[in-house]
Every structure is written in structure tokens, then in C-alpha cells.
Amino acid sequence: MTADLERRAPVSRLGVGLIGCGFIGRFHSTGIRAAIRRGLVDAEYVAVCDSDLDRARSFADITGARIVTPHPSDVINSPDVDVVYVCVPTSGHKDLVLQAAAAGKHVFCEKPLATNLDDVEQMVTAVEAAGVRHGVGLILRHSPIFTVLKSLSEDATLGSLMAITVRDDQFFPVQGHYGSDWRANKDIVGSGTLLEHSIHDVDILRWFGGAPKSIRGSTRNFAGFNGVEDLAAAHIEFDSGAIAELISIWHSVLGRPSTRRFELFYEKGLFAIDNDFLGPIHLQTHATNARTITEEEVCSRYLDIVGLQDARFESALRYSFEDYFFLKAIEDNRPAFPDFRIALDAHRIVDAVYQSAAVNGAEIALR
């Protein structure tokens, strides 16, 4: 498969088509347009699609897209579209990804990839067999604060990783700025806070902790939406001997923003952050006093790590680096990151948590 990917000819100007003009579609639309406007990628915003044609037209007014349609096939089959963004609710991801792969289009799909593990595995097989570039919306892989934290944690003098704790909470995303209620419908979302939201956290735990050995999980439903948990807890033991604890919550404290508390404990060091994109990093290592790396320094270090010292990126920190990196990977004819394989690892962990929760928290072995 790698050989097939290597043989794909570079694309001169990428034609981008976006399917799904809701909250997350707006997010990616902003990132795509920022990358094009600043001259960071050679691309053109060609097509927008939404079941609500008026909403699609409003996107086209902003983006200048010349194809405006309620039919995804119009985007996928257009000869002017090289890259398809899938930003519809979760239950619609698989079919659109399979269509895009069959049409030979590079595809970016929002997280989670699908409502269940079997569908994710089929999607991975499809994009790899088609030889297209594939990216997934695990945005924390391009978060400045997590990228810098990962670089700090790779200091060999810290000793072994001992423990990771994560608390992730947000108000139930069926109101407010999300502007939709589908996340309360199991047939559309698949399940609740763990799959729909904390797959980000699971992916980060996999990134920092390495391969998991066993998992125990519990879920609860307080809001009363059938099959959509609003509390999930996971206990993960890694091959390295490290242990992680995750608590994921959807609550009704509407004045509270989405927040994450992430702590790393090593034999000779500890790190803590309360932000998931920009913010300070608190740390103490060896016998030194506790100190803080400021948000400004985090930004500077991030740009150095990813090789984007160009001043054009300073103002882009508010937008999505994942869109730039995905489009740039296609432009440069190299694999995208993170890709569907990375997402599959996270989905396997999530699936194991649900398996454990279904049998009263019994241990599930991962091999």
C-alpha cells in the first residue's frame, strides 16, 4: 500500500469540497480559508454541501465555492474536487468516506470516524486500498500545548511514566453554540461523551502512554437520553507499567466552557495543564522548584517544533492547524497526520471501555 501511495502524482492546485455546513463544518471552513488566504497551501475552495440548501448557500457566499448542493455525490464526483471534507453527524461518516475512497478522492473525516468499531475498520481498509490520503479530526495532535508537553515529556532523565490523570467536562452539546440536538440521538451519535467527545482524550492517552494492555470502564446516564452516556470513567494500564485514569462528563452547567485537566507523573517529574490548545504548562522536575512555561513561550516552542517560524502562522494559532497540515501533506505527496490508523487505535480503546462497562467494569485485555 505504501508503494501505491508513493506513486500518486502530486496535485498542483487542490480543489476542496466540504460536506456538512454545521458547527464543525464552520470550524474547518475557517481553517481551510485561512490556509488559502495566507498562501500556505495552493488550494481552491470549490464545493459546499448541506441537506439545508440555504445553509450551504450561506457557506458559498463566504467561501466563493462555485458548487452548492444538498447532494454529497455532486461534491464527491466532481472532477474539480480533489479533497473531500466529511463534517456531517457521525452516523453519516462511513458511507461518505467509502464513496470518496471509491472515487479516488483524498478524504478528511471528523471524529469519531464512525459509531462502532466494525465500521471504522471498514473505513480504514477502504482508504488504504484506494491509496488516498486520509486525515481525521483528532485536533489535539496539532494542539500547541500538547505538542510542547509531549516534547518536554521525552526527556530521558525524567525516568519512567507512572500515571496520567484526565478530567474532561463540557455542557451537554445539544444546545448553545453547537446549534444542533443530534448528539442526544443514539442512532446518529452511536453513544455519548466517551465516543463523541473524549475520543480526543483517549487518543492523547495513547500518544503519551503507548500501547494499552488492559482496560476497565464504567458509564452512567443522568440526562436520560437512551444509550447516550453523560458520564464515563476509564482505567487504562499500559504495557510500560503506567496507569491512566479518565473521567469524561457532559453536564448542564451552561455557563461553564469545555475544559480539560491533564496531569502527567514521572519518577522524577510532573506536568499539569488546564487548557487543551493554548495556555501555560506547570511543571516540576528532579529537585527543582515548580515553574510555569507561559502561553507565549508555549506558542513560540510549538512553532519551532513543527518548523513554522514564518510570521504568517502567528495569527493562525486561533484557527485549525489540522487543516493546514492535512492539505499540505497532500500538496507535498506525503502521508497525513493523524490518519485513520491512528484513529483506529483510539476507537479500539473506546470500544474496550464500553465492553467493560457492559459487564460491570470487568477487565478487558488488549493485544
SULBELSUL-V298216 format. One line per field, one symbol per residue. phi: phi as a letter, one per 40 degrees, with the letter a starting at -180 (. if undefined). psi: psi as a letter, one per 30 degrees, with the letter a starting at -180 (. if undefined). Layout:
phi=???
psi=???
This chain:
phi=.dcccccccdccbccbbbbhbcdcccdcdcccccccccgcbcabccabaacccccccccccccgccbbacbdccccccccbbbbcbbcddcccddccccccccgccabbccccacacdccccccdcccccgccabbcccccbcdccccdcccccccccgccbabbbbbbacdcbagccgabcccbdcccgabccccbccdcccccccccgccbaabaababccgcdgbcbabbbbbbcdchcbbbbbbbbbbccccccbbbbbbbbdbaababbbbbbicbcaabfbcccabccdccddccdccccgbcdcccdccccbccccdccccccdcfbccacbccccddccccdccccdcccbfgccbcbb
psi=eeeeeffkkkkdkkkkkkjjhaefeeeeeeeeeeeeeggfljlkjekkkkfjeeeeeeeeeefgkfjklgjefeeegkffkfkkkjhlleffeeeeeeeeeeggkkkkklllelfleeeeeeeeeeeeefglkkllhifffgkeeeeeeeeefgjfffakkelkkkjkklkjhgabffhlgfffjefefeabeeeeegfeeeeeeeeefakkelkklklljefgjkgjkgkkkkjkklefflkkkkkkkjagiffklklkkkkkklehlkkklglgekllkklkkbgllklkjleeeeeeeeeeeghhfkfffeffffajfeeeeeeeeeeghlklklaeeeeeeeeeeeeeeeeeefhhglkkkk.
